[in-house]
Amino acid sequence: MISVFLDLTGRHFLFPKESSTDYVVLTPALPMRLNSFTLCMNLALNVWENRPINLFAYRTFNRYALILSLTYNWYVGLYMRGETILFPTLDKCNTWTHICLTWESEHGRCELWVNGRRTGNKIYRKDSIVQPGGTVILGQDYNSYSRDFDEKESYIGKIKDLNMWNKVLSLRSLRSVFKGKVKQKGDIFDWSNLSYSIKGNVTLV
């Protein structure tokens, strides 16, 4: 286990194999009490089996959840307690693919951006609030009852440039993030100043 707080610019996490023990725990810089957010990351998958894949999972002890995943047939799924919404599938995820997910509570507007282009929008969880006090995990999601991990839902591949804001970024800012020109540092997670703990055989490359 490694626990650090580092600038990860130019580096990535490598999840080497299907596993129930390989994941990364992230420590948010601010409490995860959110009525809006933008979550961005670059990913390169090495999963060829048609199965669920957990990217980013946040759960509290009272089972509140915010989970970003790929579902069967690689639809992009967002779960916020009670139901999952699906966005169009990702193509060629074996190469670096940049995704951003935005959501705001007032109108329930939720959008997915892939490589700087909006690929889907939904109305979801209007007037909801993401509750604080939970744990953020990359590459896995534990069962809310047994707290076990399922290797058949694990992430295999690379993740980098993960940033999260407690607001919806503007169109201009989203495109700047895709181009690697992050002018507004993530106030919840900032890849250039990230607190994390590696579990299992995940490596920082």
ABEGO torsion letter per residue (X at the ends): XBBBBBBABGBBBBBABBBAABBBBBBBABBABBABBBBBBBBBBABABBBBBBABBBBBAAGBBBBBBBBBGGBBBBBBEGBBBBBBBBBGAABBBBBBBBBBAAAGBBBBBBGGBBABBBBBGBGBBBBBGBBBBBGBBBBAAAGBBBAAABBBEBBBGBBBBABBBBAAAAAAAAAGBBABBBAABBAABBBBBBBEABBBX
